[in-house]
Amino acid sequence: MKKIIIYTDGGSRGNPGPSAIGVAICNEKEQIIKEYSEYIGKATNNEAEYKAVIFALKKLKLLFGKKKVKELNIEIRSDSELLAKQLQGKYKVLESKIQSLFLEIWNLKIDFGKILFFHISREENKKADALVNQALDKEAKTQKLI
């Protein structure tokens, strides 16, 4: 089974405030296959973290196709302890907005083979974090031009 490692991050300036997501999809040797950076509007940090995982799973299915993703061994790595522990079933999901995002991920998981969620340090998640800041900086610059 082929292994795919996905680094995800979501960030908000203001919490809630202007928010963005960053996703780096890598092969088993941690070489980047594809990376994404996108502004998502106003959200909390936790909402942005969840939206990054949702975005990553949807993009993965588009990249590999519905049949192939069933054969993949996927690791999703995030520096959000809350997200990782909730998706591992170790923490309860209490907030209503997060509950709906949690359910969306749960429903997306049906289309995939094995998906594991890992909490990693911010130091290990520098690439996804840089992608978040890139999207936020680009949006801030666009706002100043208007």
Summary of the structure (lengths in Angstrom):
residues: 146
radius of gyration: 14.8
end to end distance: 49.0
largest distance: 49.0
contacts: 492
relative contact order: 0.23
helix: 47%
strand: 30%
